[in-house]
Amino acid sequence: MDTASNTASAANASTADFEGAIEIRGIEPVPDHERHGKVRELFPTWVAANISVLLLTMGASLVVFNKLNFWQVLIVAVCAAVVSFGMVGVLSVSGKWGGAPGALLSRAAFGVRGNYFPGAILWVARFGWETINAVTGAYAVLTVLDLLFGVKSNTALIVVTLVAFVACTFLVSGMGRKALNVCNKWSTYLFGVFSVLVLVYLIANMAWSEVFSKPAGTTAMMIAGVGTIAAGGISWVPTGPDFARYLPHAASGKKIVGVTVSGAGLVMAPMVLMGAVMAVATPDLASAPDPVSFLGDILPTWIAVPYLITALVGMLLINSLSMYSAGFTAQTMGVKLPRAMAVSINAIISLVGGLLLMLVAKSFLGSFIAFLTLLAVSFSAWIGVYAVDMARRRGRSLRYDPDALMDTGRTSRYWYLGGFCWQAMTAWFVALVAGLCFTKVDWFTGPLADTWIGQHGLGWATTIVIAAVLSLALPKPREGAAETGQEPAPRTKVPA
């Protein structure tokens, strides 16, 4: 009786920790008795992940640079949302299988040591994404100060606003999943209300005859546009399992995918489309020195200010979600710090990178598009390998071994050969190099960038295909403690 009581007390204590305002759990897999999440909680998460005025600038770029018309932009936006966040949803299912962040589950695919290599690239890419968002948030604050008080931007003010934004991001991300869920829910409501106001204003004041009279662009530019818009969603794929790890095993995989795509698409498609409409009235929108100030020229102050403030909250949450997952990546990489402290590394780097981008870089948009292009390729190599590994676990009652995921020694089931799964590493490396060969940005041009694939901006898609095909073609990896000659220990069966 005492033993049962002690067990129950321990379980309740763990649950209490989970339910607290500050999440103390790190990368370790979530036990079944703490799996109280609901699939519907993912909806505001992926809505919040797309509350960014950068989507307006990207929508404008489709009109200004890709020469697409209204209907083509609509098709591009919808396709980008379905493709990118469809992948996020599908790979998020592995989070409920293993109850662990994507960075940790990736050990099962690449090996305990092999996982350091793709993990390092994903971690570095996170720095860039968080820097872009921090800069955009700082520009939003500067624009609000200008509209309300006539305060013009200067170096000192840039430093203060950027530091304040990064500090707020660090505080929110450090609180963990529960705090983020609450913030995501209310920011979704607020941003939805003000987005409707902006949409109504545009409908009432835009020269729609001019909008619909624009000629259609080429199919090649449409395909390239899908890749540009989808790059943001692709960057969330490795972190999708992080937000599904508290879901019970019985949670529907189809619902996870549906909620993820619908939540992201609800914001992504309208925002991109509004940016395209705004670009007709303001053709220089896509080449503006910053991605925010144009709103003060297009919208009246009584709409622009509250809209920017809610968008600012959204960008804060986007960065918080990114830093939340980055903390897991840091721990998986061997950083011996609690998750909240590991997040501080990303905060410092995003602060330094943000200052360079705001004070030194000549073109924000050029840097942003180059970053998105390289981001999509670097994440796609991981996606192809991870997707095949996940597919091989589909339909099995044996998913991920929680003890082996946390074991970094030779006795781990995921040690493979010397800590490396050579099949996964080979597929990942070859796909990454091939993808870069098809890539062209302002300061880098791959040797195959002028081919049909390169001209259509399909380097990221080619990378996924190459990684997946090679993973399937190479001999199937055998899990087990290869160097010790031990047979793998039996795993606990979990519901499919």
N, C-alpha and C positions, 0 to 999 in steps of 0.2 A: 504494500500500500504506500509506504514512504517513498519507494523507488518511483512508483507511478506519479506521485505528487511532485517529486523533484523534477521528473522529466517534463511534466506539464508546466511547472514553474519556469523551467529553462526555456521551453518553447514560447511561453507567454512573454518572457523577458526579451527573447529574440524578436518576437513580433512587435513588442513595444519599441524596440530600437528602430525597427523598420518603419513603424508608424510615426516616429518622432519627426520634428521639423527638419533636423539635420541628419542626413543619411550617413551612417558610419561604415557601411559595407563597402569593401573595395572590389577587387576583381574576382574574389572567390565566388563560385557558383551559389545561387540562391537555393536553399533547401525547400522542399515541397511545402512545409507548413507556413512558409512566408510568401507563397505564390498566391497573393490575393488580388492581383491586378485584373483589370477588365479591358477587353479589346477596344471598347469605345474610348478609353483614355488615350489611345494613340491618335485619335482624330485631332484634338486641339494641339497635340505635340507637333504634328506635321503641318497644321495650319500655321502655327507660330514659327515653324522652321522656314516659312516662305514669306513672312511679313517683312519685306525689305524693299525700299524704294529702288534698289539696284535693278529689280525686275522692270521698273518703268524705263530706266536707261537702256536695258537690254532690249526691251520692246521697241524703243525708238531706234536702236541700232539696226533692227531688222528692216526698218523703212528707209533709213538714211544710207546705210552701207550695203545691205542686201537687196535694196530696191523692191521690197515686197509690198503688195497691197493689203488692204484690211482683211480680206478673206484668207489670204495666204498666211498672214500673221496668226490668225485664229487657228488655222490647221496646225501650224508649227507649234504654237503654245500648247495645244491639247496633246499632240503627239509627244512633245517633250515631257509633259507631266506624266503621261501614261507609261512611256518607256523608262524614264529615270526612276520614278517612284514605284513603278511596277517591280523593278529590280530591288528597290529598298524593301518593299513589302515581302517579296518572296524570300530574300535572304534573312529578313527579320524573324522568320519562322524558326530558324536555327536557335534564336535566343530563347524561345520557350522550350526547345528540345534540351538545351544544355544549361539553361538558367544562368548564363554567363555573358559578359560583353563579347562583341565580335573579335576584339583584339586577342582575347584569351582563347576563344573557340578556334581561332586561326592556327593555334599550335597543333591542333589535330590534323590540319592539312599540310602544314609546312615543316612540322617537327619543332621540338623545344628550342633548338638553336636557330633553325632555319627561319623561324617566325620573326627573328630580329630584323632581317633584311627588308621584307615588305613592310614590317611594322615601323621601321625607321623612316621609310619614304612616306607612309601615311601620316606619321607624326609631324614630319616637316611640312607636308601639304596642309595639315591642320593649322600650322603657324601662319601660313599665307592666307588661308581663308579667314582666320580670326583677325588678322591684320586688316584685310579689306573691310570686314564688317565694323571693326573699331573705327577706322577712318571714316566710313560712311556715317556712323553714329555721331562722331565728332562734328562732321560737316552739318548734320541735321541740327545739332545744338547751335552751331554758329549761325545757321540760317534763321532759326527762331529768334536768337538774340538780335539779329539785324532787322527782322520784320517787326518785332515788338518794341525795341528800344533804340534802333538805329546804330547799334554797336557793330563796328566793322572788324573784320578778321585781322589779326596780327599774330606774330610769332608767339608771344606770351600767351595769348588767348587760345591758340591752337594747342599748345602744350597742356594748358589747364583742362580744356575740354576733353582731350584725348585721355589724359590721366584719370579724369573723373569717370569717363565711360568704361575704361578698362577695369577700374576699381569696382564699379557697380557690377560688371560682368563677373568678376572674380567672386564677389560676395554671393551673388545669386547661384552661380554654378556650384559653389562650395556647399550650399545647403542640400543639394541632391535632388533625387527624383520627385519626391512628394511636393517640395516647394515649387519645382519647375512645372509640375502638373497644374497647380493652383494658378500660377502666373500665366501659363499658357491659356487656360480657360478664359480668364478675364480679359486678356489682351486680344483674344479672338473676338470676343463680343465687341470691345471698343473699336478695334480696327475695322470690323465688319460694318459698324454704324457709320464711321467716317468715310469709309470707302464707298458706301452707297451715296453719301452726300457728294463726294467728288464725282461719282458717275452721273448723278442727276445734273450736277453743274455742267459737266462736259456735254451731256445730251442736249441741254438747253442752250448752250453757248457756242458749240463747235460748228464750223462750216462743213456740214456733212456732205454736201455736194462735192466739195474739194476732197474730202476723205475717200469717198467711193469712186471718184473719177481717176484715181491714180492707176496707172497701168500695172499689169501683173509682172512680177519678176520671173527669173528662170527657175526651173526645177532644181538645178544644182544649188542655187542660193537658198532654196527652201530646205533642202537636205542639210546643208551646212548650218542653217539657222537652228534646226532641231538639235544639232550637236552643241551649239553654243548655249542654248537655253537649258538643255538637259544636263550640262556639266555641273550645275549647282546641285541638282538632285543626285547625280552620280556620286558626288562627294559624301553624301549621307549613307551610301550603301553599307560600308563597313561598320557604321555605328548603329544601323537599324536594330541588330540584336540587343544592343544596350538597353533599349526602351521596351523590349518585349520579354526581357528575362524574368520579370515578376509575374508573367502570365502563367496560369496553370497549364499542365500538359494537355488538358482537354480543350483548351482554347482553339477555335477554328482557324486553320491556316488561311482559308479563303477569305474569312472576315478580316484577318490581319492585312492581307493584300488590299482588299476593297477599301478598308478604312484609311489605309496609308495613301492610296492613290486619290481617293475622294478628298481627303483633308488637304493634301498638297495642291491638287488641281483646282480646288475651290478658290485658292488665292492666286496660284501661278498664272492660270489662263487669263483671268480678268486684269491682273496687274500688267502683264505683257501687252495685252490688247490696249489698255489705257495708255501705256507708254507709246504705242504706235500711233494712237489718235493724237496725243499731245505733240508728237513729232511733226505732224502735218502743220500745226499752227506755229511750231517753233523748230524749224529744220536744223538749227544748230544745237539742239538738245543733246544729241548723241556725242557731240564733241565739246560739251561744256567742260570747264576746268574742274568742276566737282559734280558729283551725281545727285545733288540735292537742291541747290539754290534755284534752279529753274522753276521749281514749284511756286516760289514767291512771285514769279513773273506770270505764270499761267493761271493760278488760282487766287481768289480774293483772300485777304489776310485772315478773315474770320473762318475760312475753311482750311487754308494752308497751315496755320499755326497748330490747331488741334490735330490735324492729319499728320503733321510732322512729329508731333509729340507721341501720338500712338504708334507711328512707324518707328520712332526712336525706341520705344519700349519693345517693339517687335525685334528690332536689330539687337537689342540688349539680350533678348531671349535666344535669338539665333546663336549669338556668341556664347551664351551660357550653356546651351545644349551642346555646342561644339567643344567647349572646354570641359564640360562634364564627361564626355567620351574621351577627350584627350587625356584626362587624368587616368583613365583605365589603360590607355595605350602606354602612358609613361610607366605605370606599374608593371605592365606586361614586359616592357623593355628592360626591367630590372631596377627602376628607380625605387629605392627603399624609403618611400614616404607614404603617409596616408593619402587617399585620393584627393582630399581637399587641398593638401599641401602640394601634391604633384601638379594640380591645376595652376599653381602660382608660376611654374616654369613657363607655361604657355602665355600667362598674363604678361610676364616681363618681356618675352620675345615679341608678342603682338604690340606692346607699347613701343619698343624700339623700332620695329618695322613700320609701325604707323607714323612715327615721327619722320622717318626717312621718306615715306610715300607722300606725306603732306608738305614737307619742307624742302625736299630735294627733287623728287620725281617730277618730270615735266608734263606727263600726260597720265591722268588717273585712268581714263577709259582704256587707253592702249595697254597699260600695265595690267588692268583687270581682265581684259580679253585674253591676253597672253597667259595670264595665270590660270584662267578657266580652261584653256585649251590643254595646257600641260597637266593640270589637275585631273581632267577627265582621263587622259592616257595613263597616268600613274596609278589611279585607282582601278582602272579597267583591268590591268594585268592581275591584280589581286582578285577581282570579281570573278574572272574566268576560272581560276584555279579553285577558289572557295566554293563556287557554284557546283562544280563537278564533285568535289569532296562531299558537299551537302547532299547532292543527288544520290550518291552512293549509300548514304545513311537513310534515305527515304524508304519507308516501308519496313524498316527493321525495328524490332523492339529494343535493340541495343543502339543507343544514340552516342552520346558523349560520356566519357568516364570522368566524373568530377574530380576524383583523387588524382588521376593521371594528368588532368589539365593543370593542376597546381604543382605537380611533381616536376621539377626541372633537372632531375638527375637521370642516370642511366636506367633506373628501374621504371621510368615512365613508359606507359603504353605508347606514347607519341615520341619516343626517342628515335625510332627508325634506325638510321645508320649514322653514328656519331652525332646524333641530335638533329640530323637533317633528313628530310624526305626529298631525296634527290630528284624524283619525278616532278614533284610540285615546284621545286626550286628551278629546275630546267625550264619547265613550261612558263613560269612567271618571268624569268629573266629574258628568254627569247621573245616572248610577247611584248615585254616592256621596250626592248630595243627596237623591235619591228614597229611598234606603235609610234615611237619617236621618229623613226625614218619617214613616216607618212605625215609628220607634223610640221606646220609652219607658223611661226609667230614673229613679232617685230624683230627680235634679236636672235632667232634660231630658225634654220630651215633644214629639214631632213633631206637626205638624198632622194627620197621617193615622194617628196611633197608635191611634185608637179604631175603625178599620176592621177588617174580618175579618182582613186580613193582619197588622195590628199586634197585634190581640188574640191571635193564634195565634203570635206571636213569629217571624214569617217575613220580617222585614225583610231579614235577611242573604240568604235565598234569592231574594227579589225583586231584590235588588241584583245578584246574579250574573246572573240572567235578563236584566235590563235592559241591563247592560253587554255581555253576549254578543249580544243581539238588535241593539242599536245598532251594534256592531262589524261584524256581518254586513250590516246594512242600508245603512250608509254605504259610499261608494266604496272599493274595495279599495286599500290603500296601495301605492305603487310605490317599491320600494327603489332607492336610487341617490343620487349626489351632485347633488341637484336644483339648488342655487344655482350650481354651477360649470358645469352643462350637460354634465358628463362622463357617459359611459355607465358603469354599474357594472363594476368589474373582475371577471373570471371567478373563481369560487370553486372551491376544491378539493373534489371529490366525495368523500363518505364513505359507507360502507355504510349501508343503511337499517336 
